[in-house]
Structures are given as C-alpha cells and as structure tokens.
Amino acid sequence: MRSIAKVFGRSPFVPLQMHMEKVVECIDRIPEILAAYRQQDSEMVASLAEKISHLEHEADIIKHDIHNSLPRGLFMPVDRANLLRILSIQDSIANRAENIAVLLTFKQARSFEGFDVAFDNFVAKCLEAFVLARNVIDQLDELLETGFGGIEAQSTKELVEMVANKEYATDLGQRELVRELLAHEDIVSYGDFFLWTRIIRQIASVADQSEKLASAVRMTLESG
C-alpha cells in the first residue's frame, strides 16, 4: 500500500481516491453476495460477508492513516474540513456494504413471484448512483488542475445532478418494494418482512450516501 503521507505532496485528493478504491472493492461484492443469497448458498454468503468485512476494515485503516497524515496549518487548495467530510461519507458507504453482508448471514428470507425482478432493478439503480459518485471522486485531480472551473467543473456538476436523480429513483423503488412485501403478508412472515426491510434500507442508503458524497464535492467546488 502506498504511503499516505507521501501522496499528499502530489494532491490532497489522491489519498481520498486511494480510500475510494477500497470502498469500490466492498461495493463490488454486493451483487455477488446477493446472488449467493438468492441461490441459498449460505456458505458462500458467509465467505463473502467475511471478505467484505475485511475490505471494510482495510478502508478504515486507510481512513485513519489519512486523518493522521493530513497536513495541519499548511496551505491546501481545499479546506481540510471538506476533505474529511468527503472521506467520512466515503467510509460510510463501505460500512453500508458490510451491514448488507451481515444482514444476509442472519437467515434466508422468503420472497415471492415478481419480487426478485423489482429487487434487482432497485439494487441496480443504487449501484448506478454509487458508480456516478465514484466518477465524481475520480475527476477531482482534473478539477484541481483547472482551478475548479471550466468545462471540467461543469461536467462534475452534471454528474452530481445525475447522482441525485438516481438516488430519487432508488427512493421510489424502496417504497414500492415495501408495498409489495406488505401486499404479500400472507406468505411473508414477520421475521422475513423485518429482514427484507432492513436489507432494502441498507442498500438504499448506499445511494443516499452516494448523493451526499457528490453534494459534498459540489460544495467544495463552490467554496473553492
């Protein structure tokens, strides 16, 4: 792993991007663990949950290294507090991935006809929101080079709006899934309903935190 202290000399955003790389590894396991859950492969679910937990821990280590290495009292092109806010939101996304994985290890929740398709569409929109937010973080170096202005800044602002739209779509999808669960209460036990709603809420929060992340970057640009 690259030294956090050394890369700060290149750009204050490189450490954030290093942390985001680990967050991406956490999120990338979500479709895989959900597929194993649907196949009722409890051993694979447990194995992937352990892997995600390990990746989340690695993200925590990077986060702490950034906190310890972030220069104090030195000129930086962005406010230190803004950098730490972005870092905190990124880390919360890794936490959500771990939460989802842990919930899937509790029990095999029953579904019903039509639920899987709606659930998959919902998950896809959440992950699309995250990918867009990740693209915003990837553009930070280019923004720094252009002084947070020009075409690059406008492109980033458009990405931020796209994240917001995806997050809104996931809100609608979340509500519809809960309605469907309630409409099938004759075959969905209370325990299954409770678990599904917890899983859905944690997945939705990936999109929610992605929107917060993109908005935090926009605020940083506007304060620059």
C-alpha positions in Angstrom: 0.0 0.0 0.0 1.3 3.5 -0.9 2.3 5.8 1.9 -0.5 8.2 2.6 1.9 10.9 3.8 3.9 10.8 0.6 1.0 11.1 -1.8 -0.4 14.2 -0.1 2.5 16.1 -1.7 1.1 15.2 -5.1 -2.5 16.2 -4.5 -4.8 16.3 -1.4 -7.3 14.2 -3.5 -5.0 11.2 -4.1 -5.5 9.8 -0.6 -9.2 10.1 -1.0 -9.1 8.3 -4.3 -7.0 5.5 -2.6 -9.6 5.2 0.0 -12.3 5.1 -2.6 -10.6 2.2 -4.4 -11.1 0.1 -1.2 -14.7 1.3 -1.0 -15.3 0.2 -4.6 -13.9 -3.3 -3.7 -16.6 -3.5 -0.9 -19.4 -2.4 -3.1 -18.3 -4.7 -6.0 -19.0 -7.7 -3.8 -22.7 -6.8 -3.2 -24.1 -8.3 -6.5 -22.1 -11.4 -5.8 -23.3 -11.9 -2.3 -26.9 -11.2 -3.3 -26.7 -13.8 -6.0 -25.4 -16.4 -3.5 -28.2 -15.4 -1.1 -30.8 -16.0 -3.8 -29.3 -19.4 -4.5 -29.5 -20.1 -0.8 -25.8 -20.8 -0.7 -25.2 -20.0 3.0 -21.5 -21.0 2.9 -20.8 -18.6 0.0 -22.8 -15.9 1.7 -20.8 -16.3 4.9 -17.5 -16.4 3.0 -18.3 -13.2 1.0 -19.6 -11.5 4.1 -16.2 -12.2 5.8 -14.4 -10.8 2.7 -16.5 -7.6 2.7 -15.8 -7.1 6.4 -12.1 -7.5 5.8 -12.2 -5.0 3.0 -14.2 -2.5 5.1 -11.5 -2.9 7.8 -8.8 -2.1 5.2 -10.8 1.0 4.3 -10.9 2.0 7.9 -7.1 1.7 8.1 -6.7 4.0 5.1 -9.1 6.4 6.7 -7.2 6.6 9.9 -3.9 7.0 8.0 -5.4 9.9 6.1 -6.5 11.5 9.4 -3.1 11.1 10.9 -1.2 12.3 7.7 -3.4 15.2 6.7 -1.3 18.3 6.9 -2.2 20.9 9.5 -1.5 24.6 9.2 -0.2 24.2 5.6 -1.8 25.7 2.5 -4.0 23.4 0.6 -6.3 24.2 -2.4 -9.3 22.9 -0.5 -10.4 23.2 3.1 -9.2 20.4 5.5 -12.7 20.0 6.9 -14.2 19.5 3.4 -11.7 16.7 2.7 -12.5 15.0 6.0 -16.2 15.3 5.3 -15.8 13.6 1.9 -13.6 10.9 3.5 -16.3 10.3 6.2 -19.0 9.9 3.6 -16.9 7.5 1.5 -16.2 5.4 4.6 -19.9 5.3 5.4 -20.6 3.6 2.0 -18.1 0.9 2.9 -19.9 0.5 6.2 -23.2 0.0 4.4 -21.7 -2.8 2.3 -20.6 -4.5 5.5 -24.1 -4.0 7.0 -25.8 -5.6 4.0 -23.4 -8.5 4.1 -24.0 -9.1 7.8 -27.8 -9.0 7.4 -27.7 -11.6 4.7 -26.0 -14.1 7.1 -28.8 -13.9 9.6 -31.4 -16.1 7.8 -32.8 -17.0 4.4 -35.7 -14.6 3.9 -38.6 -15.8 1.7 -39.6 -13.9 -1.4 -42.4 -14.2 -3.9 -43.2 -14.0 -7.7 -42.2 -10.7 -9.1 -40.2 -9.6 -6.0 -36.8 -10.7 -7.4 -37.1 -8.6 -10.6 -38.2 -5.5 -8.7 -35.4 -6.0 -6.2 -32.8 -6.4 -8.9 -33.9 -3.2 -10.6 -33.7 -1.4 -7.2 -30.2 -2.7 -6.5 -29.1 -1.7 -10.0 -30.2 1.9 -9.5 -28.5 2.1 -6.2 -25.2 0.8 -7.6 -25.5 3.2 -10.6 -25.8 6.1 -8.1 -22.6 4.8 -6.4 -20.7 4.5 -9.7 -21.6 8.0 -10.7 -20.4 9.3 -7.3 -17.2 7.4 -7.7 -16.7 9.1 -11.1 -17.0 12.4 -9.3 -14.2 11.5 -7.0 -12.1 10.3 -10.0 -12.4 13.7 -11.5 -11.0 15.6 -8.6 -7.4 15.7 -9.9 -8.6 17.2 -13.2 -10.6 19.8 -11.3 -7.6 20.7 -9.2 -5.5 21.3 -12.4 -8.2 23.6 -13.8 -8.6 25.6 -10.6 -12.1 24.1 -10.0 -13.5 25.9 -13.1 -14.2 25.5 -16.8 -15.7 22.5 -18.6 -14.4 20.1 -16.0 -16.3 21.8 -13.2 -19.5 21.9 -15.3 -19.1 18.2 -16.1 -18.8 17.4 -12.4 -21.9 19.4 -11.5 -23.8 17.5 -14.2 -22.6 14.2 -12.6 -23.8 15.4 -9.2 -27.2 16.0 -10.6 -27.2 12.6 -12.2 -26.4 11.0 -8.8 -29.3 13.0 -7.2 -31.7 11.6 -9.9 -30.6 8.1 -9.3 -31.0 8.5 -5.6 -34.5 9.7 -6.1 -35.3 6.7 -8.3 -34.0 4.4 -5.5 -36.3 6.1 -3.1 -39.2 5.3 -5.3 -38.0 1.7 -5.7 -37.6 1.3 -2.0 -41.2 2.4 -1.3 -42.5 0.0 -4.0 -40.6 -3.0 -2.6 -42.0 -2.3 0.9 -45.5 -2.0 -0.5 -45.1 -5.3 -2.3 -43.9 -7.0 0.9 -46.9 -5.7 2.7 -49.2 -6.9 -0.1 -47.9 -10.4 0.3 -48.1 -10.6 4.1 -49.9 -13.9 3.8 -46.7 -15.6 2.6 -44.1 -13.3 4.1 -43.5 -13.9 7.8 -42.9 -11.0 10.2 -39.3 -12.1 10.5 -38.8 -12.2 6.8 -40.5 -8.8 6.4 -38.3 -7.3 9.1 -35.1 -8.7 7.5 -36.1 -7.6 3.9 -36.9 -4.1 5.0 -33.5 -3.9 6.8 -31.7 -5.2 3.7 -33.6 -2.8 1.5 -32.9 0.2 3.8 -29.2 -0.5 3.9 -29.0 -0.9 0.1 -30.9 2.3 -0.4 -28.5 4.1 1.9 -25.7 3.3 -0.5 -27.5 5.6 -3.0 -28.3 8.1 -0.3 -24.7 8.3 0.9 -23.5 8.5 -2.8 -25.7 11.6 -3.2 -24.3 13.1 -0.1 -20.8 12.4 -1.4 -21.4 14.0 -4.7 -23.0 17.0 -3.0 -20.0 17.4 -0.6 -17.8 17.6 -3.7 -20.0 20.2 -5.2 -20.0 22.2 -2.0 -16.2 22.0 -2.0 -16.0 23.3 -5.6 -18.4 26.2 -4.8 -16.4 27.2 -1.7 -13.1 27.0 -3.6 
